Amino acid sequence: MDTAKHKSTLTESLSPHLFWDIDKETFDAEKNSAQMIKRVLEYGELDDWRIVRDYYGLDRIAHDCKTLRSLRPEALSFICLVTHTRKEDYRCYNFRQSFPTPWNS
């Protein structure tokens, strides 16, 4: 299968609200995988998650998520659960802990 066609099919198959601000024709699903995964985890539907999981695989998703500077707590908990990883392994968790606030202990 043509790689460019496959990438286009990936972005076209996801919910339109996820990439309202991105040109789907020029979006590179490999180069920007972390951005795509983050949006799906935070704002996607269950079908979007399944599509991304099948495309990238859990190992790649966990790897990309570990490098993210921010990720909503619910998304972090979900990714830890499905990949059997610890929150402490994720940059976003450690970064957030560096700036505690009195109301988020």
SEFIZA-3560 file (N, C-alpha, C; in Angstrom, 3 decimals):
REM SEFIZA-3560
<numar><xx>0.843</xx><yy>-1.188</yy><zz>0.000</zz><atom>N</atom></numar>
<numar><xx>0.000</xx><yy>0.000</yy><zz>0.000</zz><atom>CA</atom></numar>
<numar><xx>0.881</xx><yy>1.242</yy><zz>0.000</zz><atom>C</atom></numar>
<numar><xx>0.489</xx><yy>2.254</yy><zz>-0.735</zz><atom>N</atom></numar>
<numar><xx>1.216</xx><yy>3.517</yy><zz>-0.799</zz><atom>CA</atom></numar>
<numar><xx>1.195</xx><yy>4.184</yy><zz>0.576</zz><atom>C</atom></numar>
<numar><xx>2.387</xx><yy>4.552</yy><zz>1.098</zz><atom>N</atom></numar>
<numar><xx>2.497</xx><yy>5.118</yy><zz>2.440</zz><atom>CA</atom></numar>
<numar><xx>1.731</xx><yy>6.428</yy><zz>2.561</zz><atom>C</atom></numar>
<numar><xx>1.847</xx><yy>7.303</yy><zz>1.584</zz><atom>N</atom></numar>
<numar><xx>1.140</xx><yy>8.586</yy><zz>1.626</zz><atom>CA</atom></numar>
<numar><xx>-0.367</xx><yy>8.369</yy><zz>1.654</zz><atom>C</atom></numar>
<numar><xx>-0.837</xx><yy>7.416</yy><zz>0.871</zz><atom>N</atom></numar>
<numar><xx>-2.270</xx><yy>7.109</yy><zz>0.845</zz><atom>CA</atom></numar>
<numar><xx>-2.711</xx><yy>6.545</yy><zz>2.189</zz><atom>C</atom></numar>
<numar><xx>-1.881</xx><yy>5.698</yy><zz>2.805</zz><atom>N</atom></numar>
<numar><xx>-2.220</xx><yy>5.103</yy><zz>4.089</zz><atom>CA</atom></numar>
<numar><xx>-2.290</xx><yy>6.171</yy><zz>5.179</zz><atom>C</atom></numar>
<numar><xx>-1.346</xx><yy>7.128</yy><zz>5.169</zz><atom>N</atom></numar>
<numar><xx>-1.356</xx><yy>8.220</yy><zz>6.141</zz><atom>CA</atom></numar>
<numar><xx>-2.605</xx><yy>9.058</yy><zz>5.988</zz><atom>C</atom></numar>
<numar><xx>-2.977</xx><yy>9.347</yy><zz>4.743</zz><atom>N</atom></numar>
<numar><xx>-4.168</xx><yy>10.137</yy><zz>4.482</zz><atom>CA</atom></numar>
<numar><xx>-5.409</xx><yy>9.404</yy><zz>4.979</zz><atom>C</atom></numar>
<numar><xx>-5.444</xx><yy>8.094</yy><zz>4.763</zz><atom>N</atom></numar>
<numar><xx>-6.562</xx><yy>7.294</yy><zz>5.229</zz><atom>CA</atom></numar>
<numar><xx>-6.650</xx><yy>7.326</yy><zz>6.747</zz><atom>C</atom></numar>
<numar><xx>-5.515</xx><yy>7.326</yy><zz>7.425</zz><atom>N</atom></numar>
<numar><xx>-5.508</xx><yy>7.379</yy><zz>8.884</zz><atom>CA</atom></numar>
<numar><xx>-6.145</xx><yy>8.665</yy><zz>9.378</zz><atom>C</atom></numar>
<numar><xx>-5.697</xx><yy>9.801</yy><zz>8.895</zz><atom>N</atom></numar>
<numar><xx>-6.247</xx><yy>11.070</yy><zz>9.361</zz><atom>CA</atom></numar>
<numar><xx>-7.699</xx><yy>11.244</yy><zz>8.944</zz><atom>C</atom></numar>
<numar><xx>-8.065</xx><yy>10.742</yy><zz>7.800</zz><atom>N</atom></numar>
<numar><xx>-9.456</xx><yy>10.847</yy><zz>7.344</zz><atom>CA</atom></numar>
<numar><xx>-10.394</xx><yy>9.950</yy><zz>8.152</zz><atom>C</atom></numar>
<numar><xx>-9.885</xx><yy>8.878</yy><zz>8.705</zz><atom>N</atom></numar>
<numar><xx>-10.742</xx><yy>7.957</yy><zz>9.438</zz><atom>CA</atom></numar>
<numar><xx>-11.004</xx><yy>8.395</yy><zz>10.882</zz><atom>C</atom></numar>
<numar><xx>-10.233</xx><yy>9.362</yy><zz>11.374</zz><atom>N</atom></numar>
<numar><xx>-10.425</xx><yy>9.865</yy><zz>12.739</zz><atom>CA</atom></numar>
<numar><xx>-11.514</xx><yy>10.928</yy><zz>12.775</zz><atom>C</atom></numar>
<numar><xx>-12.053</xx><yy>11.174</yy><zz>13.960</zz><atom>N</atom></numar>
<numar><xx>-13.097</xx><yy>12.185</yy><zz>14.134</zz><atom>CA</atom></numar>
<numar><xx>-12.601</xx><yy>13.548</yy><zz>13.648</zz><atom>C</atom></numar>
<numar><xx>-13.422</xx><yy>14.260</yy><zz>12.900</zz><atom>N</atom></numar>
<numar><xx>-13.010</xx><yy>15.551</yy><zz>12.338</zz><atom>CA</atom></numar>
<numar><xx>-12.628</xx><yy>16.595</yy><zz>13.391</zz><atom>C</atom></numar>
<numar><xx>-13.246</xx><yy>16.541</yy><zz>14.556</zz><atom>N</atom></numar>
<numar><xx>-12.957</xx><yy>17.558</yy><zz>15.577</zz><atom>CA</atom></numar>
<numar><xx>-11.537</xx><yy>17.469</yy><zz>16.125</zz><atom>C</atom></numar>
<numar><xx>-10.867</xx><yy>16.348</yy><zz>15.938</zz><atom>N</atom></numar>
<numar><xx>-9.520</xx><yy>16.191</yy><zz>16.465</zz><atom>CA</atom></numar>
<numar><xx>-8.492</xx><yy>17.046</yy><zz>15.727</zz><atom>C</atom></numar>
<numar><xx>-8.716</xx><yy>17.268</yy><zz>14.455</zz><atom>N</atom></numar>
<numar><xx>-7.724</xx><yy>17.966</yy><zz>13.641</zz><atom>CA</atom></numar>
<numar><xx>-8.351</xx><yy>19.109</yy><zz>12.859</zz><atom>C</atom></numar>
<numar><xx>-9.196</xx><yy>19.853</yy><zz>13.508</zz><atom>N</atom></numar>
<numar><xx>-9.870</xx><yy>20.973</yy><zz>12.872</zz><atom>CA</atom></numar>
<numar><xx>-8.878</xx><yy>22.062</yy><zz>12.450</zz><atom>C</atom></numar>
<numar><xx>-7.736</xx><yy>22.147</yy><zz>13.103</zz><atom>N</atom></numar>
<numar><xx>-6.771</xx><yy>23.207</yy><zz>12.844</zz><atom>CA</atom></numar>
<numar><xx>-5.576</xx><yy>22.744</yy><zz>12.012</zz><atom>C</atom></numar>
<numar><xx>-5.643</xx><yy>21.539</yy><zz>11.475</zz><atom>N</atom></numar>
<numar><xx>-4.522</xx><yy>20.948</yy><zz>10.744</zz><atom>CA</atom></numar>
<numar><xx>-4.975</xx><yy>20.543</yy><zz>9.350</zz><atom>C</atom></numar>
<numar><xx>-4.123</xx><yy>20.788</yy><zz>8.369</zz><atom>N</atom></numar>
<numar><xx>-4.390</xx><yy>20.350</yy><zz>7.005</zz><atom>CA</atom></numar>
<numar><xx>-4.111</xx><yy>18.853</yy><zz>6.925</zz><atom>C</atom></numar>
<numar><xx>-5.148</xx><yy>18.075</yy><zz>6.782</zz><atom>N</atom></numar>
<numar><xx>-5.004</xx><yy>16.618</yy><zz>6.771</zz><atom>CA</atom></numar>
<numar><xx>-4.187</xx><yy>16.120</yy><zz>5.583</zz><atom>C</atom></numar>
<numar><xx>-4.161</xx><yy>16.877</yy><zz>4.510</zz><atom>N</atom></numar>
<numar><xx>-3.415</xx><yy>16.467</yy><zz>3.326</zz><atom>CA</atom></numar>
<numar><xx>-1.902</xx><yy>16.517</yy><zz>3.546</zz><atom>C</atom></numar>
<numar><xx>-1.436</xx><yy>17.441</yy><zz>4.369</zz><atom>N</atom></numar>
<numar><xx>0.007</xx><yy>17.595</yy><zz>4.587</zz><atom>CA</atom></numar>
<numar><xx>0.458</xx><yy>17.049</yy><zz>5.939</zz><atom>C</atom></numar>
<numar><xx>-0.469</xx><yy>16.638</yy><zz>6.776</zz><atom>N</atom></numar>
<numar><xx>-0.116</xx><yy>16.124</yy><zz>8.100</zz><atom>CA</atom></numar>
<numar><xx>0.601</xx><yy>14.783</yy><zz>7.963</zz><atom>C</atom></numar>
<numar><xx>1.763</xx><yy>14.665</yy><zz>8.566</zz><atom>N</atom></numar>
<numar><xx>2.560</xx><yy>13.449</yy><zz>8.508</zz><atom>CA</atom></numar>
<numar><xx>2.323</xx><yy>12.643</yy><zz>9.786</zz><atom>C</atom></numar>
<numar><xx>1.624</xx><yy>11.537</yy><zz>9.653</zz><atom>N</atom></numar>
<numar><xx>1.246</xx><yy>10.719</yy><zz>10.804</zz><atom>CA</atom></numar>
<numar><xx>2.441</xx><yy>10.068</yy><zz>11.483</zz><atom>C</atom></numar>
<numar><xx>3.535</xx><yy>9.882</yy><zz>10.758</zz><atom>N</atom></numar>
<numar><xx>4.739</xx><yy>9.301</yy><zz>11.363</zz><atom>CA</atom></numar>
<numar><xx>5.553</xx><yy>10.366</yy><zz>12.089</zz><atom>C</atom></numar>
<numar><xx>5.791</xx><yy>11.454</yy><zz>11.424</zz><atom>N</atom></numar>
<numar><xx>6.593</xx><yy>12.527</yy><zz>12.004</zz><atom>CA</atom></numar>
<numar><xx>5.907</xx><yy>13.167</yy><zz>13.218</zz><atom>C</atom></numar>
<numar><xx>4.598</xx><yy>13.272</yy><zz>13.184</zz><atom>N</atom></numar>
<numar><xx>3.827</xx><yy>13.926</yy><zz>14.242</zz><atom>CA</atom></numar>
<numar><xx>2.989</xx><yy>12.937</yy><zz>15.044</zz><atom>C</atom></numar>
<numar><xx>3.519</xx><yy>11.747</yy><zz>15.230</zz><atom>N</atom></numar>
<numar><xx>2.750</xx><yy>10.703</yy><zz>15.912</zz><atom>CA</atom></numar>
<numar><xx>2.376</xx><yy>11.093</yy><zz>17.342</zz><atom>C</atom></numar>
<numar><xx>3.276</xx><yy>11.747</yy><zz>18.054</zz><atom>N</atom></numar>
<numar><xx>2.985</xx><yy>12.123</yy><zz>19.445</zz><atom>CA</atom></numar>
<numar><xx>1.821</xx><yy>13.108</yy><zz>19.502</zz><atom>C</atom></numar>
<numar><xx>1.784</xx><yy>14.035</yy><zz>18.573</zz><atom>N</atom></numar>
<numar><xx>0.687</xx><yy>15.005</yy><zz>18.534</zz><atom>CA</atom></numar>
<numar><xx>-0.642</xx><yy>14.304</yy><zz>18.257</zz><atom>C</atom></numar>
<numar><xx>-0.635</xx><yy>13.372</yy><zz>17.321</zz><atom>N</atom></numar>
<numar><xx>-1.852</xx><yy>12.654</yy><zz>16.995</zz><atom>CA</atom></numar>
<numar><xx>-2.322</xx><yy>11.806</yy><zz>18.175</zz><atom>C</atom></numar>
<numar><xx>-1.408</xx><yy>11.088</yy><zz>18.786</zz><atom>N</atom></numar>
<numar><xx>-1.750</xx><yy>10.222</yy><zz>19.910</zz><atom>CA</atom></numar>
<numar><xx>-2.303</xx><yy>11.045</yy><zz>21.069</zz><atom>C</atom></numar>
<numar><xx>-1.655</xx><yy>12.165</yy><zz>21.364</zz><atom>N</atom></numar>
<numar><xx>-2.112</xx><yy>13.031</yy><zz>22.459</zz><atom>CA</atom></numar>
<numar><xx>-3.539</xx><yy>13.517</yy><zz>22.225</zz><atom>C</atom></numar>
<numar><xx>-3.816</xx><yy>13.982</yy><zz>21.028</zz><atom>N</atom></numar>
<numar><xx>-5.165</xx><yy>14.478</yy><zz>20.736</zz><atom>CA</atom></numar>
<numar><xx>-6.211</xx><yy>13.385</yy><zz>20.839</zz><atom>C</atom></numar>
<numar><xx>-5.865</xx><yy>12.218</yy><zz>20.356</zz><atom>N</atom></numar>
<numar><xx>-6.824</xx><yy>11.114</yy><zz>20.436</zz><atom>CA</atom></numar>
<numar><xx>-7.061</xx><yy>10.717</yy><zz>21.893</zz><atom>C</atom></numar>
<numar><xx>-6.005</xx><yy>10.638</yy><zz>22.681</zz><atom>N</atom></numar>
<numar><xx>-6.158</xx><yy>10.275</yy><zz>24.089</zz><atom>CA</atom></numar>
<numar><xx>-6.982</xx><yy>11.310</yy><zz>24.855</zz><atom>C</atom></numar>
<numar><xx>-6.758</xx><yy>12.576</yy><zz>24.574</zz><atom>N</atom></numar>
<numar><xx>-7.420</xx><yy>13.621</yy><zz>25.337</zz><atom>CA</atom></numar>
<numar><xx>-8.816</xx><yy>13.972</yy><zz>24.826</zz><atom>C</atom></numar>
<numar><xx>-9.034</xx><yy>13.906</yy><zz>23.523</zz><atom>N</atom></numar>
<numar><xx>-10.291</xx><yy>14.395</yy><zz>22.963</zz><atom>CA</atom></numar>
<numar><xx>-10.988</xx><yy>13.418</yy><zz>22.023</zz><atom>C</atom></numar>
<numar><xx>-10.389</xx><yy>12.273</yy><zz>21.802</zz><atom>N</atom></numar>
<numar><xx>-10.956</xx><yy>11.326</yy><zz>20.851</zz><atom>CA</atom></numar>
<numar><xx>-12.043</xx><yy>10.455</yy><zz>21.442</zz><atom>C</atom></numar>
<numar><xx>-12.705</xx><yy>9.770</yy><zz>20.559</zz><atom>N</atom></numar>
<numar><xx>-13.726</xx><yy>8.800</yy><zz>20.939</zz><atom>CA</atom></numar>
<numar><xx>-13.098</xx><yy>7.409</yy><zz>20.952</zz><atom>C</atom></numar>
<numar><xx>-13.830</xx><yy>6.439</yy><zz>21.438</zz><atom>N</atom></numar>
<numar><xx>-13.310</xx><yy>5.082</yy><zz>21.548</zz><atom>CA</atom></numar>
<numar><xx>-12.877</xx><yy>4.534</yy><zz>20.182</zz><atom>C</atom></numar>
<numar><xx>-13.636</xx><yy>4.827</yy><zz>19.145</zz><atom>N</atom></numar>
<numar><xx>-13.254</xx><yy>4.370</yy><zz>17.804</zz><atom>CA</atom></numar>
<numar><xx>-11.945</xx><yy>5.009</yy><zz>17.351</zz><atom>C</atom></numar>
<numar><xx>-11.729</xx><yy>6.280</yy><zz>17.705</zz><atom>N</atom></numar>
<numar><xx>-10.466</xx><yy>6.940</yy><zz>17.374</zz><atom>CA</atom></numar>
<numar><xx>-9.307</xx><yy>6.237</yy><zz>18.063</zz><atom>C</atom></numar>
<numar><xx>-9.505</xx><yy>5.884</yy><zz>19.323</zz><atom>N</atom></numar>
<numar><xx>-8.462</xx><yy>5.173</yy><zz>20.077</zz><atom>CA</atom></numar>
<numar><xx>-8.122</xx><yy>3.851</yy><zz>19.392</zz><atom>C</atom></numar>
<numar><xx>-9.132</xx><yy>3.122</yy><zz>18.984</zz><atom>N</atom></numar>
<numar><xx>-8.897</xx><yy>1.828</yy><zz>18.330</zz><atom>CA</atom></numar>
<numar><xx>-8.108</xx><yy>1.985</yy><zz>17.030</zz><atom>C</atom></numar>
<numar><xx>-8.434</xx><yy>2.995</yy><zz>16.265</zz><atom>N</atom></numar>
<numar><xx>-7.739</xx><yy>3.251</yy><zz>14.999</zz><atom>CA</atom></numar>
<numar><xx>-6.270</xx><yy>3.556</yy><zz>15.255</zz><atom>C</atom></numar>
<numar><xx>-6.004</xx><yy>4.443</yy><zz>16.209</zz><atom>N</atom></numar>
<numar><xx>-4.625</xx><yy>4.834</yy><zz>16.520</zz><atom>CA</atom></numar>
<numar><xx>-3.857</xx><yy>3.662</yy><zz>17.123</zz><atom>C</atom></numar>
<numar><xx>-4.493</xx><yy>2.911</yy><zz>17.984</zz><atom>N</atom></numar>
<numar><xx>-3.850</xx><yy>1.727</yy><zz>18.587</zz><atom>CA</atom></numar>
<numar><xx>-3.466</xx><yy>0.714</yy><zz>17.517</zz><atom>C</atom></numar>
<numar><xx>-4.357</xx><yy>0.479</yy><zz>16.588</zz><atom>N</atom></numar>
<numar><xx>-4.073</xx><yy>-0.481</yy><zz>15.519</zz><atom>CA</atom></numar>
<numar><xx>-2.986</xx><yy>0.027</yy><zz>14.578</zz><atom>C</atom></numar>
<numar><xx>-2.929</xx><yy>1.320</yy><zz>14.372</zz><atom>N</atom></numar>
<numar><xx>-1.939</xx><yy>1.902</yy><zz>13.457</zz><atom>CA</atom></numar>
<numar><xx>-0.541</xx><yy>1.922</yy><zz>14.078</zz><atom>C</atom></numar>
<numar><xx>-0.418</xx><yy>2.417</yy><zz>15.302</zz><atom>N</atom></numar>
<numar><xx>0.889</xx><yy>2.584</yy><zz>15.935</zz><atom>CA</atom></numar>
<numar><xx>1.310</xx><yy>1.408</yy><zz>16.821</zz><atom>C</atom></numar>
<numar><xx>0.378</xx><yy>0.757</yy><zz>17.453</zz><atom>N</atom></numar>
<numar><xx>0.699</xx><yy>-0.300</yy><zz>18.409</zz><atom>CA</atom></numar>
<numar><xx>0.949</xx><yy>0.292</yy><zz>19.792</zz><atom>C</atom></numar>
<numar><xx>0.726</xx><yy>-0.497</yy><zz>20.827</zz><atom>N</atom></numar>
<numar><xx>0.839</xx><yy>-0.004</yy><zz>22.201</zz><atom>CA</atom></numar>
<numar><xx>2.253</xx><yy>0.409</yy><zz>22.586</zz><atom>C</atom></numar>
<numar><xx>3.262</xx><yy>-0.288</yy><zz>22.088</zz><atom>N</atom></numar>
<numar><xx>4.643</xx><yy>0.071</yy><zz>22.440</zz><atom>CA</atom></numar>
<numar><xx>5.003</xx><yy>1.466</yy><zz>21.932</zz><atom>C</atom></numar>
<numar><xx>4.644</xx><yy>1.753</yy><zz>20.696</zz><atom>N</atom></numar>
<numar><xx>4.934</xx><yy>3.085</yy><zz>20.136</zz><atom>CA</atom></numar>
<numar><xx>4.129</xx><yy>4.160</yy><zz>20.848</zz><atom>C</atom></numar>
<numar><xx>2.878</xx><yy>3.867</yy><zz>21.160</zz><atom>N</atom></numar>
<numar><xx>2.034</xx><yy>4.837</yy><zz>21.857</zz><atom>CA</atom></numar>
<numar><xx>2.625</xx><yy>5.162</yy><zz>23.222</zz><atom>C</atom></numar>
<numar><xx>3.020</xx><yy>4.137</yy><zz>23.969</zz><atom>N</atom></numar>
<numar><xx>3.617</xx><yy>4.354</yy><zz>25.290</zz><atom>CA</atom></numar>
<numar><xx>4.912</xx><yy>5.151</yy><zz>25.165</zz><atom>C</atom></numar>
<numar><xx>5.734</xx><yy>4.800</yy><zz>24.198</zz><atom>N</atom></numar>
<numar><xx>7.002</xx><yy>5.513</yy><zz>23.991</zz><atom>CA</atom></numar>
<numar><xx>6.761</xx><yy>6.996</yy><zz>23.710</zz><atom>C</atom></numar>
<numar><xx>5.852</xx><yy>7.293</yy><zz>22.784</zz><atom>N</atom></numar>
<numar><xx>5.565</xx><yy>8.689</yy><zz>22.444</zz><atom>CA</atom></numar>
<numar><xx>4.951</xx><yy>9.440</yy><zz>23.620</zz><atom>C</atom></numar>
<numar><xx>4.074</xx><yy>8.789</yy><zz>24.353</zz><atom>N</atom></numar>
<numar><xx>3.441</xx><yy>9.448</yy><zz>25.501</zz><atom>CA</atom></numar>
<numar><xx>4.454</xx><yy>9.741</yy><zz>26.607</zz><atom>C</atom></numar>
<numar><xx>5.446</xx><yy>8.901</yy><zz>26.746</zz><atom>N</atom></numar>
<numar><xx>6.462</xx><yy>9.129</yy><zz>27.777</zz><atom>CA</atom></numar>
<numar><xx>7.266</xx><yy>10.396</yy><zz>27.517</zz><atom>C</atom></numar>
<numar><xx>7.288</xx><yy>10.861</yy><zz>26.283</zz><atom>N</atom></numar>
<numar><xx>8.053</xx><yy>12.067</yy><zz>25.950</zz><atom>CA</atom></numar>
<numar><xx>7.218</xx><yy>13.343</yy><zz>26.017</zz><atom>C</atom></numar>
<numar><xx>5.912</xx><yy>13.220</yy><zz>26.152</zz><atom>N</atom></numar>
<numar><xx>5.046</xx><yy>14.402</yy><zz>26.154</zz><atom>CA</atom></numar>
<numar><xx>5.255</xx><yy>15.242</yy><zz>27.402</zz><atom>C</atom></numar>
<numar><xx>5.264</xx><yy>16.544</yy><zz>27.210</zz><atom>N</atom></numar>
<numar><xx>5.439</xx><yy>17.460</yy><zz>28.329</zz><atom>CA</atom></numar>
<numar><xx>4.149</xx><yy>17.629</yy><zz>29.128</zz><atom>C</atom></numar>
<numar><xx>3.019</xx><yy>17.450</yy><zz>28.462</zz><atom>N</atom></numar>
<numar><xx>1.732</xx><yy>17.550</yy><zz>29.153</zz><atom>CA</atom></numar>
<numar><xx>0.775</xx><yy>16.498</yy><zz>28.602</zz><atom>C</atom></numar>
<numar><xx>-0.073</xx><yy>16.016</yy><zz>29.478</zz><atom>N</atom></numar>
<numar><xx>-1.107</xx><yy>15.053</yy><zz>29.130</zz><atom>CA</atom></numar>
<numar><xx>-2.132</xx><yy>15.104</yy><zz>30.251</zz><atom>C</atom></numar>
<numar><xx>-3.380</xx><yy>15.192</yy><zz>29.889</zz><atom>N</atom></numar>
<numar><xx>-4.433</xx><yy>15.274</yy><zz>30.912</zz><atom>CA</atom></numar>
<numar><xx>-4.343</xx><yy>14.063</yy><zz>31.839</zz><atom>C</atom></numar>
<numar><xx>-4.622</xx><yy>14.264</yy><zz>33.122</zz><atom>N</atom></numar>
<numar><xx>-4.509</xx><yy>13.164</yy><zz>34.099</zz><atom>CA</atom></numar>
<numar><xx>-5.317</xx><yy>11.923</yy><zz>33.725</zz><atom>C</atom></numar>
<numar><xx>-6.498</xx><yy>12.124</yy><zz>33.163</zz><atom>N</atom></numar>
<numar><xx>-7.333</xx><yy>10.988</yy><zz>32.765</zz><atom>CA</atom></numar>
<numar><xx>-6.673</xx><yy>10.194</yy><zz>31.640</zz><atom>C</atom></numar>
<numar><xx>-6.077</xx><yy>10.910</yy><zz>30.698</zz><atom>N</atom></numar>
<numar><xx>-5.401</xx><yy>10.257</yy><zz>29.576</zz><atom>CA</atom></numar>
<numar><xx>-4.167</xx><yy>9.510</yy><zz>30.063</zz><atom>C</atom></numar>
<numar><xx>-3.434</xx><yy>10.117</yy><zz>30.990</zz><atom>N</atom></numar>
<numar><xx>-2.251</xx><yy>9.451</yy><zz>31.551</zz><atom>CA</atom></numar>
<numar><xx>-2.649</xx><yy>8.172</yy><zz>32.278</zz><atom>C</atom></numar>
<numar><xx>-3.686</xx><yy>8.233</yy><zz>33.074</zz><atom>N</atom></numar>
<numar><xx>-4.152</xx><yy>7.037</yy><zz>33.788</zz><atom>CA</atom></numar>
<numar><xx>-4.569</xx><yy>5.950</yy><zz>32.811</zz><atom>C</atom></numar>
<numar><xx>-5.263</xx><yy>6.330</yy><zz>31.755</zz><atom>N</atom></numar>
<numar><xx>-5.704</xx><yy>5.367</yy><zz>30.759</zz><atom>CA</atom></numar>
<numar><xx>-4.523</xx><yy>4.700</yy><zz>30.073</zz><atom>C</atom></numar>
<numar><xx>-3.555</xx><yy>5.502</yy><zz>29.628</zz><atom>N</atom></numar>
<numar><xx>-2.425</xx><yy>4.929</yy><zz>28.904</zz><atom>CA</atom></numar>
<numar><xx>-1.596</xx><yy>4.035</yy><zz>29.811</zz><atom>C</atom></numar>
<numar><xx>-1.467</xx><yy>4.401</yy><zz>31.077</zz><atom>N</atom></numar>
<numar><xx>-0.754</xx><yy>3.545</yy><zz>32.027</zz><atom>CA</atom></numar>
<numar><xx>-1.477</xx><yy>2.210</yy><zz>32.207</zz><atom>C</atom></numar>
<numar><xx>-2.784</xx><yy>2.274</yy><zz>32.270</zz><atom>N</atom></numar>
<numar><xx>-3.577</xx><yy>1.058</yy><zz>32.456</zz><atom>CA</atom></numar>
<numar><xx>-3.448</xx><yy>0.109</yy><zz>31.272</zz><atom>C</atom></numar>
<numar><xx>-3.591</xx><yy>0.628</yy><zz>30.057</zz><atom>N</atom></numar>
<numar><xx>-3.584</xx><yy>-0.261</yy><zz>28.890</zz><atom>CA</atom></numar>
<numar><xx>-2.190</xx><yy>-0.715</yy><zz>28.489</zz><atom>C</atom></numar>
<numar><xx>-1.146</xx><yy>0.021</yy><zz>28.886</zz><atom>N</atom></numar>
<numar><xx>0.215</xx><yy>-0.376</yy><zz>28.525</zz><atom>CA</atom></numar>
<numar><xx>0.985</xx><yy>-0.994</yy><zz>29.691</zz><atom>C</atom></numar>
<numar><xx>0.342</xx><yy>-1.087</yy><zz>30.848</zz><atom>N</atom></numar>
<numar><xx>0.968</xx><yy>-1.668</yy><zz>32.052</zz><atom>CA</atom></numar>
<numar><xx>2.277</xx><yy>-0.950</yy><zz>32.402</zz><atom>C</atom></numar>
<numar><xx>2.204</xx><yy>0.382</yy><zz>32.409</zz><atom>N</atom></numar>
<numar><xx>3.361</xx><yy>1.197</yy><zz>32.761</zz><atom>CA</atom></numar>
<numar><xx>3.020</xx><yy>2.042</yy><zz>33.985</zz><atom>C</atom></numar>
<numar><xx>4.049</xx><yy>2.658</yy><zz>34.566</zz><atom>N</atom></numar>
<numar><xx>3.865</xx><yy>3.493</yy><zz>35.754</zz><atom>CA</atom></numar>
<numar><xx>3.826</xx><yy>4.966</yy><zz>35.375</zz><atom>C</atom></numar>
<numar><xx>3.053</xx><yy>5.753</yy><zz>36.094</zz><atom>N</atom></numar>
<numar><xx>2.973</xx><yy>7.188</yy><zz>35.836</zz><atom>CA</atom></numar>
<numar><xx>4.340</xx><yy>7.847</yy><zz>35.964</zz><atom>C</atom></numar>
<numar><xx>5.137</xx><yy>7.359</yy><zz>36.857</zz><atom>N</atom></numar>
<numar><xx>6.454</xx><yy>7.943</yy><zz>37.104</zz><atom>CA</atom></numar>
<numar><xx>7.388</xx><yy>7.835</yy><zz>35.895</zz><atom>C</atom></numar>
<numar><xx>7.057</xx><yy>6.965</yy><zz>34.951</zz><atom>N</atom></numar>
<numar><xx>7.870</xx><yy>6.791</yy><zz>33.747</zz><atom>CA</atom></numar>
<numar><xx>7.590</xx><yy>7.863</yy><zz>32.695</zz><atom>C</atom></numar>
<numar><xx>6.595</xx><yy>8.695</yy><zz>32.930</zz><atom>N</atom></numar>
<numar><xx>6.150</xx><yy>9.673</yy><zz>31.945</zz><atom>CA</atom></numar>
<numar><xx>6.641</xx><yy>11.076</yy><zz>32.295</zz><atom>C</atom></numar>
<numar><xx>7.173</xx><yy>11.740</yy><zz>31.302</zz><atom>N</atom></numar>
<numar><xx>7.686</xx><yy>13.099</yy><zz>31.487</zz><atom>CA</atom></numar>
<numar><xx>6.599</xx><yy>14.044</yy><zz>32.003</zz><atom>C</atom></numar>
<numar><xx>5.388</xx><yy>13.935</yy><zz>31.479</zz><atom>N</atom></numar>
<numar><xx>4.318</xx><yy>14.838</yy><zz>31.883</zz><atom>CA</atom></numar>
<numar><xx>3.999</xx><yy>14.703</yy><zz>33.371</zz><atom>C</atom></numar>
<numar><xx>4.093</xx><yy>13.516</yy><zz>33.900</zz><atom>N</atom></numar>
<numar><xx>3.831</xx><yy>13.304</yy><zz>35.329</zz><atom>CA</atom></numar>
<numar><xx>4.931</xx><yy>13.938</yy><zz>36.164</zz><atom>C</atom></numar>
<numar><xx>6.155</xx><yy>13.719</yy><zz>35.802</zz><atom>N</atom></numar>
<numar><xx>7.284</xx><yy>14.285</yy><zz>36.550</zz><atom>CA</atom></numar>
<numar><xx>7.352</xx><yy>15.796</yy><zz>36.414</zz><atom>C</atom></numar>
<numar><xx>7.032</xx><yy>16.307</yy><zz>35.238</zz><atom>N</atom></numar>
<numar><xx>7.036</xx><yy>17.754</yy><zz>35.020</zz><atom>CA</atom></numar>
<numar><xx>5.971</xx><yy>18.420</yy><zz>35.884</zz><atom>C</atom></numar>
<numar><xx>4.811</xx><yy>17.815</yy><zz>35.935</zz><atom>N</atom></numar>
<numar><xx>3.709</xx><yy>18.369</yy><zz>36.741</zz><atom>CA</atom></numar>
<numar><xx>4.068</xx><yy>18.355</yy><zz>38.217</zz><atom>C</atom></numar>
<numar><xx>4.749</xx><yy>17.315</yy><zz>38.668</zz><atom>N</atom></numar>
<numar><xx>5.131</xx><yy>17.222</yy><zz>40.069</zz><atom>CA</atom></numar>
<numar><xx>6.148</xx><yy>18.298</yy><zz>40.451</zz><atom>C</atom></numar>
<numar><xx>6.848</xx><yy>18.838</yy><zz>39.468</zz><atom>N</atom></numar>
<numar><xx>7.828</xx><yy>19.884</yy><zz>39.732</zz><atom>CA</atom></numar>
<numar><xx>7.175</xx><yy>21.220</yy><zz>40.076</zz><atom>C</atom></numar>
<numar><xx>5.892</xx><yy>21.354</yy><zz>39.733</zz><atom>N</atom></numar>
<numar><xx>5.170</xx><yy>22.600</yy><zz>39.972</zz><atom>CA</atom></numar>
<numar><xx>3.875</xx><yy>22.325</yy><zz>40.735</zz><atom>C</atom></numar>
<numar><xx>3.960</xx><yy>21.818</yy><zz>41.959</zz><atom>N</atom></numar>
<numar><xx>2.732</xx><yy>21.526</yy><zz>42.701</zz><atom>CA</atom></numar>
<numar><xx>1.988</xx><yy>22.802</yy><zz>43.077</zz><atom>C</atom></numar>
<numar><xx>0.692</xx><yy>22.712</yy><zz>43.130</zz><atom>N</atom></numar>
<numar><xx>-0.136</xx><yy>23.806</yy><zz>43.572</zz><atom>CA</atom></numar>
<numar><xx>-0.846</xx><yy>23.391</yy><zz>44.858</zz><atom>C</atom></numar>
<numar><xx>-1.231</xx><yy>24.353</yy><zz>45.691</zz><atom>N</atom></numar>
<numar><xx>-1.848</xx><yy>24.006</yy><zz>46.972</zz><atom>CA</atom></numar>
<numar><xx>-3.123</xx><yy>23.193</yy><zz>46.836</zz><atom>C</atom></numar>
<numar><xx>-3.869</xx><yy>23.363</yy><zz>45.729</zz><atom>N</atom></numar>
<numar><xx>-5.140</xx><yy>22.672</yy><zz>45.581</zz><atom>CA</atom></numar>
<numar><xx>-5.022</xx><yy>21.350</yy><zz>44.827</zz><atom>C</atom></numar>
<numar><xx>-3.858</xx><yy>21.013</yy><zz>44.302</zz><atom>N</atom></numar>
<numar><xx>-3.655</xx><yy>19.732</yy><zz>43.617</zz><atom>CA</atom></numar>
<numar><xx>-2.576</xx><yy>18.936</yy><zz>44.326</zz><atom>C</atom></numar>
<numar><xx>-2.863</xx><yy>18.456</yy><zz>45.481</zz><atom>N</atom></numar>
<numar><xx>-1.836</xx><yy>17.715</yy><zz>46.210</zz><atom>CA</atom></numar>
<numar><xx>-1.887</xx><yy>16.248</yy><zz>45.920</zz><atom>C</atom></numar>
//
